[in-house]
Amino acid sequence: MGCCIAIALVIALVRKAWFALVPGGAPPDPMFAPPARRNADGSPVATRVPVVDAVAPASRGAICLGAAAVTTALYAGVVAVLRWTGAAESLPGAAVSWPVRDVVVGLIGAALIVAAAVRYRGGRPRGSRAPVLFGAGAAWLGLGVLDMHVLGVVHLGHSVTSDVLFHGPGLLAMTLGAGAFAAELRRQAAADLAVVAR
Amino acid sequence: MTAQLERDRRVAVLLPTPRAALPPVTARILRRTVLAYAVVWVIGLLPSLVGAGDGWVAAGLGLTVPGGGLLYGGHPVLAVVAFVAVLVSVTMWWSMGPTVLPPLVWLATAALSAPATGDGSDAARIVVLAAGPAVIVLLALVHRIRHAGHVRAGAKINAKLRETEFVITGPPGIDTRLPVAESSADDLARLRYALDLALQPLDSFDGFTRIDQFREAATRYQLNALSYCLSMSQFTRTPAFSGYLAEAQRNAITKMLDRRVWGYWALENAWGNLDFDRDPVGCDENIMLTGFHGLMVGMYESLNDDTFSRPGALTYRWNDRVGYANDFGTLAASVHRNMSGSAFTLFPCEPNWIYTVCNTFGMSTMISHDRLHGTGYFAELEPRLRQAYETEFLRPDGRIIGVRSRHLGLSWNLWAGPSIQLTTAFWMHAALPEIAQRTWWLLRESALEKRPDKVHVARTVSARLDPGNYTLGRDTYGQIVTVMAARELGDEEWAQAAQRTLDEREELAESDGVRRYAKASGLANLYANLGRFGRHSALRDLVVHGAPDAWRAGPVLANAAYPDVLVAKAVTDGTALDLVLRPGAGPTRTSLHLARLVPGRTYTVTGALTDTVVADPQGRATIGVDLGDRLEVRVY
């Protein structure tokens, strides 16, 4: 319609930059609809050519990466709150300063978003629970290990319980995701066997 | 023709002289915005005043300016990141309506600055606290300076406008502006592009651009343009043909009810208004659906039947259990209710954002409903609407303000080229023809140039934008909307020059006799058809005056095979039916189904396989034709 050329222009510039960076370029604009036909009395003629949707279902990888990106944002927020409330300490002898760590986490989040977008092919696949759980769990666990044990910027006291509480949700989500994925594979194998048997 | 000239009015239309630097409603809302910011600023200042810890001070400063707390804490790079994040969130708000996003992001950046703070810098604190008020003062100064310039420009323009007369067309006579034109073979090939899109199954959207459902490339805008161009072709070329042309319009209207098309509102209402009601009509926004869909129905009903005025005929179905039953009447009533209740009279598309062009569709919806169903919606609101368009949404130099924030009162015309002014002039011609004429005249004076037989659109980045698929290229879309506006506003010379520009340089794509511009979006192609099938005051005549009684009562070609029979012209004087047909799939012997004949009457037929035909008790008859090339058929 063109009700706001300015915002459409912003979108155009973002898309132009995006497709310049991302391999594959912009998807082609469709040219024509399938030819329609009507009989002389106005009734439709069944001539519809099945059009294969050019958009493949989203890959599980894209869903997994997307979940990891969302979890990264969530994780950053939780750690900020923990630090503010004093539940987590900033260690004086940390390998890097907090601003550097924030930039690292931000870059990880951005990289995950880009990777998810590159792999995304449209649609929503069946059985997205497994990649969501796995991606979210891996991100939480990985970022926690990075902050506490690699960069050494976060310390939650000396309690094993607090460590388990902090890392545990990530580990649990990863395990559940892997389990769900295994169950899907089993169901798929059973379905394939049933088809073969028929 | 003399009678026609008597019905037309000649008027001078001056630009209004503003009484203040800001129009009244905008000024009131802007004052409220500044006051709200002042409250936030004071809250942000409090931690500094009471000597709270650095974390609290940083969070407070983060409230006064995005990233202010991070700057105070010694993180200038992160401060810039935070500021950019808030800017991005504002852009997202602008594009998709999530009103909650900017405050959330702003609050989040303020909250995150608390733990990240080191030893706070007093110099940074002063800079941050001064920044917000300084920007407000600066913006006010810039506005004053620009406004003064616009007032001076407006005075110069008015000197010319005093010497200029605009023709405001009155009701057309059936023998004056209404003579029906004949489509050329090229016209018909372009029309087939629209017909094929519309005649596919209702749940199919093959051939439509699919990028997003929020902005200009959304499917709904393609359906709107599809329906409008089909209606326009029926009005100016084939008013006595319903058949597949009417079916195609019905399909476009019905496709709008598909959740994939209107479901965006559930999201926008949730994140824009924190309202989880999905009803797309029973809200005080979303004119981008109600106004546009209403006009589709108004144009269809003016030429065909009242299918969509029946209760529940427009049910926006969410799922098997939930649907929002509407009809033409409820759409028009919704537009009227929302305009009545809006301080600006114009009301928003996306939550908060009021677009001037979108409200022109709402006006046309009310006008066509008033004419067809005897309501008085537009007459009641016309003075307020005219006032709003002439004050709140017009710069003193005559430029229409494209968008304004309902909550904040802010507006901007960043990068806005002539396309949006052209589009607004076209769609406004039905309801407020004086402003439309003046806008077109101003565009001709400033943004467009004819050299000597082509149109040159001002070189701006936005003039190279095709909003139908967000691509930057040539000014194809600008040329297309120039054809639309020039033709509608009676400047046929300009319309032909713009059409010539397109014809000579645009690459065509063709498939099975269907033709379109290869490098323009689907939306642009459909608007190209709207311009192609337009004529002087066609939109105004259709919306304001409708079809003459003779067209609504006389015989029609009710059905014909598609694409075997392409109808280049179909018109009735109330008694006879005149057709011009062309083959669309090679030479063929086929039948034509006629309706609205006088039951039992024997009609003389020329151009068909029989010389006479007798209408059945329902007023119907069928005649056969051999269609090898252009064929004239007359039934009388």
Chai-1 contact restraints between the chains, C-beta under 6 A:
chainA,res_idxA,chainB,res_idxB,connection_type,confidence,min_distance_angstrom,max_distance_angstrom,comment,restraint_id
A,M1,B,E216,contact,1.0,0.0,6.0,A-B,restraint_1
A,M1,B,Y221,contact,1.0,0.0,6.0,A-B,restraint_2
A,G2,B,E216,contact,1.0,0.0,6.0,A-B,restraint_3
A,G2,B,S419,contact,1.0,0.0,6.0,A-B,restraint_4
A,G2,B,T423,contact,1.0,0.0,6.0,A-B,restraint_5
A,G2,B,P467,contact,1.0,0.0,6.0,A-B,restraint_6
A,C3,B,Y355,contact,1.0,0.0,6.0,A-B,restraint_7
A,C3,B,V357,contact,1.0,0.0,6.0,A-B,restraint_8
A,C3,B,C358,contact,1.0,0.0,6.0,A-B,restraint_9
A,C4,B,V403,contact,1.0,0.0,6.0,A-B,restraint_10
A,I5,B,A416,contact,1.0,0.0,6.0,A-B,restraint_11
A,I5,B,S419,contact,1.0,0.0,6.0,A-B,restraint_12
A,I5,B,I420,contact,1.0,0.0,6.0,A-B,restraint_13
A,I5,B,S462,contact,1.0,0.0,6.0,A-B,restraint_14
A,A6,B,L414,contact,1.0,0.0,6.0,A-B,restraint_15
A,A6,B,W415,contact,1.0,0.0,6.0,A-B,restraint_16
A,A6,B,A416,contact,1.0,0.0,6.0,A-B,restraint_17
A,I7,B,W94,contact,1.0,0.0,6.0,A-B,restraint_18
A,I7,B,S95,contact,1.0,0.0,6.0,A-B,restraint_19
A,A8,B,E216,contact,1.0,0.0,6.0,A-B,restraint_20
A,A8,B,P467,contact,1.0,0.0,6.0,A-B,restraint_21
A,A8,B,Y470,contact,1.0,0.0,6.0,A-B,restraint_22
A,L9,B,W415,contact,1.0,0.0,6.0,A-B,restraint_23
A,L9,B,S462,contact,1.0,0.0,6.0,A-B,restraint_24
A,L9,B,L465,contact,1.0,0.0,6.0,A-B,restraint_25
A,I11,B,Y470,contact,1.0,0.0,6.0,A-B,restraint_26
A,A12,B,L465,contact,1.0,0.0,6.0,A-B,restraint_27
A,A12,B,Y470,contact,1.0,0.0,6.0,A-B,restraint_28
A,A12,B,L472,contact,1.0,0.0,6.0,A-B,restraint_29
A,R15,B,Y470,contact,1.0,0.0,6.0,A-B,restraint_30
A,D29,B,T209,contact,1.0,0.0,6.0,A-B,restraint_31
A,D29,B,N469,contact,1.0,0.0,6.0,A-B,restraint_32
A,P30,B,G207,contact,1.0,0.0,6.0,A-B,restraint_33
A,M31,B,A509,contact,1.0,0.0,6.0,A-B,restraint_34
A,F32,B,G207,contact,1.0,0.0,6.0,A-B,restraint_35
A,F32,B,S511,contact,1.0,0.0,6.0,A-B,restraint_36
A,F32,B,V514,contact,1.0,0.0,6.0,A-B,restraint_37
A,A33,B,D196,contact,1.0,0.0,6.0,A-B,restraint_38
A,A33,B,L197,contact,1.0,0.0,6.0,A-B,restraint_39
A,A33,B,Q200,contact,1.0,0.0,6.0,A-B,restraint_40
A,A33,B,D206,contact,1.0,0.0,6.0,A-B,restraint_41
A,A33,B,G207,contact,1.0,0.0,6.0,A-B,restraint_42
A,P34,B,D206,contact,1.0,0.0,6.0,A-B,restraint_43
A,P35,B,D196,contact,1.0,0.0,6.0,A-B,restraint_44
A,P35,B,D512,contact,1.0,0.0,6.0,A-B,restraint_45
A,A36,B,D196,contact,1.0,0.0,6.0,A-B,restraint_46
A,A36,B,L199,contact,1.0,0.0,6.0,A-B,restraint_47
A,R38,B,Y244,contact,1.0,0.0,6.0,A-B,restraint_48
A,R38,B,Y562,contact,1.0,0.0,6.0,A-B,restraint_49
A,N39,B,A561,contact,1.0,0.0,6.0,A-B,restraint_50
A,A40,B,A561,contact,1.0,0.0,6.0,A-B,restraint_51
A,A40,B,T590,contact,1.0,0.0,6.0,A-B,restraint_52
A,A40,B,S591,contact,1.0,0.0,6.0,A-B,restraint_53
A,D41,B,N559,contact,1.0,0.0,6.0,A-B,restraint_54
A,G42,B,G243,contact,1.0,0.0,6.0,A-B,restraint_55
A,G42,B,N559,contact,1.0,0.0,6.0,A-B,restraint_56
A,V51,B,D206,contact,1.0,0.0,6.0,A-B,restraint_57
A,A80,B,L112,contact,1.0,0.0,6.0,A-B,restraint_58
A,A80,B,P115,contact,1.0,0.0,6.0,A-B,restraint_59
A,R83,B,P115,contact,1.0,0.0,6.0,A-B,restraint_60
A,W84,B,A114,contact,1.0,0.0,6.0,A-B,restraint_61
A,W84,B,P115,contact,1.0,0.0,6.0,A-B,restraint_62
A,W98,B,A116,contact,1.0,0.0,6.0,A-B,restraint_63
A,P99,B,H75,contact,1.0,0.0,6.0,A-B,restraint_64
A,P99,B,L78,contact,1.0,0.0,6.0,A-B,restraint_65
